[in-house]
Amino acid sequence: MTTAYELEHGNERLRKLIEFALREGWQVRRTLDGRLIFTKGSANIYTGATPVAQGNGHG
């Protein structure tokens, strides 16, 4: 099983979200292009990275 630490790529806030989702029964995985997919039952939530989310300071 993949851990929150392996999925968060150095983002503390993202790690907290991943840990919460895992505690609530969601499955979390990272795609090859770096997006996260949260899955629970038939529901899927897809994330996308933005320059701000990647930490370049713009925005």
VOKEDREN-517019 format. One record per residue: residue number from 0; x, y, z of N, C-alpha, C, CB in turn. Coordinates in nm, 3 decimals, decimal comma, padded with zeros to 5 digits, always signed. Glycine has a CB too. Example, Ala and Ser with C-alpha at 12.3 -4.5 7.8 and 13.67 -1.06 7.14 Angstrom:
2
PT/0/+01,319/-00,569/+00,780/+01,230/-00,450/+00,780/+01,320/-00,330/+00,780/+01,131/-00,447/+00,905 .
PT/1/+01,285/-00,225/+00,708/+01,367/-00,106/+00,714/+01,290/+00,003/+00,787/+01,408/-00,060/+00,572 .
// end
This chain:
59
PT/0/+00,084/-00,118/+00,000/+00,000/+00,000/+00,000/+00,089/+00,125/+00,000/-00,095/+00,000/+00,122 .
PT/1/+00,055/+00,219/-00,083/+00,129/+00,344/-00,091/+00,096/+00,431/+00,030/+00,096/+00,419/-00,223 .
PT/2/+00,197/+00,497/+00,085/+00,175/+00,582/+00,203/+00,149/+00,726/+00,160/+00,297/+00,575/+00,298 .
PT/3/+00,093/+00,804/+00,252/+00,069/+00,946/+00,226/+00,201/+01,016/+00,195/-00,001/+01,013/+00,346 .
PT/4/+00,306/+00,978/+00,265/+00,437/+01,040/+00,244/+00,485/+01,020/+00,100/+00,540/+00,982/+00,343 .
PT/5/+00,464/+00,900/+00,046/+00,507/+00,871/-00,091/+00,426/+00,950/-00,194/+00,496/+00,722/-00,119 .
PT/6/+00,302/+00,982/-00,162/+00,213/+01,051/-00,256/+00,226/+01,202/-00,251/+00,071/+01,013/-00,228 .
PT/7/+00,266/+01,259/-00,139/+00,257/+01,404/-00,121/+00,369/+01,485/-00,183/+00,252/+01,434/+00,022 .
PT/8/+00,480/+01,424/-00,218/+00,590/+01,493/-00,288/+00,634/+01,622/-00,218/+00,548/+01,526/-00,429 .
PT/9/+00,648/+01,617/-00,086/+00,700/+01,731/-00,012/+00,601/+01,840/+00,023/+00,807/+01,790/-00,089 .
PT/10/+00,473/+01,817/+00,002/+00,372/+01,918/+00,031/+00,297/+01,879/+00,159/+00,273/+01,934/-00,089 .
PT/11/+00,327/+01,950/+00,269/+00,269/+01,918/+00,399/+00,116/+01,924/+00,398/+00,322/+02,013/+00,505 .
PT/12/+00,058/+02,027/+00,337/-00,088/+02,039/+00,333/-00,150/+01,925/+00,253/-00,129/+02,174/+00,271 .
PT/13/-00,085/+01,886/+00,145/-00,135/+01,775/+00,064/-00,128/+01,645/+00,143/-00,055/+01,764/-00,066 .
PT/14/-00,021/+01,626/+00,219/-00,009/+01,505/+00,301/-00,124/+01,495/+00,400/+00,126/+01,504/+00,375 .
PT/15/-00,160/+01,606/+00,462/-00,271/+01,605/+00,557/-00,402/+01,566/+00,490/-00,285/+01,742/+00,624 .
PT/16/-00,425/+01,617/+00,368/-00,545/+01,579/+00,293/-00,544/+01,431/+00,261/-00,555/+01,662/+00,163 .
PT/17/-00,430/+01,380/+00,216/-00,419/+01,238/+00,181/-00,443/+01,150/+00,303/-00,280/+01,207/+00,120 .
PT/18/-00,382/+01,187/+00,416/-00,401/+01,109/+00,538/-00,548/+01,108/+00,580/-00,315/+01,165/+00,651 .
PT/19/-00,614/+01,224/+00,570/-00,756/+01,231/+00,604/-00,838/+01,141/+00,512/-00,807/+01,377/+00,595 .
PT/20/-00,812/+01,149/+00,382/-00,886/+01,068/+00,286/-00,867/+00,918/+00,313/-00,842/+01,101/+00,142 .
PT/21/-00,745/+00,878/+00,342/-00,718/+00,737/+00,371/-00,792/+00,692/+00,497/-00,568/+00,713/+00,387 .
PT/22/-00,795/+00,776/+00,600/-00,869/+00,743/+00,723/-01,018/+00,729/+00,696/-00,845/+00,850/+00,830 .
PT/23/-01,069/+00,805/+00,601/-01,212/+00,803/+00,568/-01,249/+00,695/+00,466/-01,254/+00,939/+00,515 .
PT/24/-01,153/+00,611/+00,430/-01,183/+00,498/+00,342/-01,162/+00,521/+00,194/-01,321/+00,457/+00,363 .
PT/25/-01,102/+00,634/+00,157/-01,072/+00,661/+00,017/-00,944/+00,589/-00,023/-01,059/+00,813/-00,009 .
PT/26/-00,934/+00,549/-00,148/-00,809/+00,502/-00,206/-00,747/+00,620/-00,278/-00,830/+00,380/-00,304 .
PT/27/-00,616/+00,636/-00,264/-00,547/+00,748/-00,326/-00,431/+00,695/-00,407/-00,498/+00,850/-00,219 .
PT/28/-00,421/+00,742/-00,531/-00,306/+00,704/-00,614/-00,262/+00,822/-00,698/-00,340/+00,583/-00,704 .
PT/29/-00,138/+00,819/-00,741/-00,083/+00,925/-00,824/-00,070/+00,871/-00,967/+00,056/+00,975/-00,769 .
PT/30/-00,113/+00,950/-01,065/-00,101/+00,910/-01,204/+00,042/+00,936/-01,253/-00,203/+00,987/-01,292 .
PT/31/+00,072/+00,887/-01,371/+00,206/+00,907/-01,427/+00,237/+01,054/-01,451/+00,219/+00,831/-01,556 .
PT/32/+00,134/+01,136/-01,477/+00,159/+01,279/-01,501/+00,151/+01,362/-01,373/+00,059/+01,332/-01,602 .
PT/33/+00,141/+01,295/-01,256/+00,151/+01,365/-01,130/+00,021/+01,403/-01,062/+00,227/+01,484/-01,150 .
PT/34/-00,092/+01,375/-01,125/-00,220/+01,406/-01,062/-00,252/+01,301/-00,956/-00,332/+01,413/-01,168 .
PT/35/-00,333/+01,340/-00,859/-00,383/+01,245/-00,760/-00,525/+01,208/-00,794/-00,375/+01,305/-00,616 .
PT/36/-00,559/+01,082/-00,771/-00,696/+01,034/-00,789/-00,742/+00,977/-00,655/-00,706/+00,928/-00,904 .
PT/37/-00,850/+01,032/-00,603/-00,913/+00,984/-00,481/-01,035/+00,904/-00,524/-00,952/+01,103/-00,383 .
PT/38/-01,046/+00,778/-00,478/-01,156/+00,691/-00,518/-01,221/+00,629/-00,395/-01,105/+00,580/-00,613 .
PT/39/-01,355/+00,634/-00,394/-01,432/+00,568/-00,289/-01,561/+00,520/-00,352/-01,460/+00,664/-00,166 .
PT/40/-01,580/+00,390/-00,355/-01,697/+00,334/-00,423/-01,692/+00,369/-00,571/-01,828/+00,385/-00,359 .
PT/41/-01,798/+00,429/-00,621/-01,800/+00,467/-00,763/-01,761/+00,615/-00,783/-01,938/+00,441/-00,823 .
PT/42/-01,726/+00,683/-00,673/-01,689/+00,825/-00,683/-01,539/+00,840/-00,705/-01,732/+00,901/-00,555 .
PT/43/-01,503/+00,928/-00,797/-01,363/+00,961/-00,823/-01,344/+01,112/-00,816/-01,318/+00,906/-00,960 .
PT/44/-01,236/+01,155/-00,754/-01,198/+01,295/-00,753/-01,058/+01,303/-00,809/-01,206/+01,358/-00,607 .
PT/45/-01,041/+01,383/-00,914/-00,912/+01,399/-00,980/-00,854/+01,535/-00,944/-00,925/+01,384/-01,134 .
PT/46/-00,728/+01,539/-00,911/-00,663/+01,667/-00,882/-00,572/+01,704/-00,997/-00,583/+01,660/-00,750 .
PT/47/-00,541/+01,831/-01,007/-00,447/+01,880/-01,106/-00,352/+01,977/-01,040/-00,519/+01,946/-01,225 .
PT/48/-00,229/+01,977/-01,083/-00,129/+02,068/-01,027/-00,135/+02,202/-01,100/+00,014/+02,007/-01,038 .
PT/49/-00,119/+02,309/-01,024/-00,108/+02,443/-01,082/+00,027/+02,499/-01,041/-00,226/+02,536/-01,034 .
PT/50/+00,074/+02,605/-01,106/+00,203/+02,663/-01,065/+00,206/+02,701/-00,918/+00,235/+02,784/-01,149 .
PT/51/+00,094/+02,752/-00,865/+00,091/+02,788/-00,723/+00,103/+02,664/-00,637/-00,039/+02,864/-00,688 .
PT/52/+00,030/+02,558/-00,674/+00,036/+02,434/-00,597/+00,175/+02,373/-00,600/-00,066/+02,334/-00,651 .
PT/53/+00,248/+02,397/-00,707/+00,383/+02,343/-00,717/+00,485/+02,427/-00,643/+00,422/+02,330/-00,862 .
PT/54/+00,442/+02,540/-00,589/+00,527/+02,617/-00,502/+00,620/+02,716/-00,568/+00,604/+02,527/-00,423 .
PT/55/+00,585/+02,770/-00,686/+00,675/+02,865/-00,749/+00,648/+03,008/-00,701/+00,662/+02,857/-00,901 .
PT/56/+00,546/+03,028/-00,618/+00,520/+03,158/-00,559/+00,436/+03,253/-00,642/+00,647/+03,222/-00,531 .
PT/57/+00,392/+03,213/-00,759/+00,306/+03,300/-00,841/+00,162/+03,281/-00,801/+00,325/+03,270/-00,992 .
PT/58/+00,081/+03,389/-00,813/-00,061/+03,375/-00,788/-00,098/+03,447/-00,670/-00,102/+03,236/-00,776 .
// end
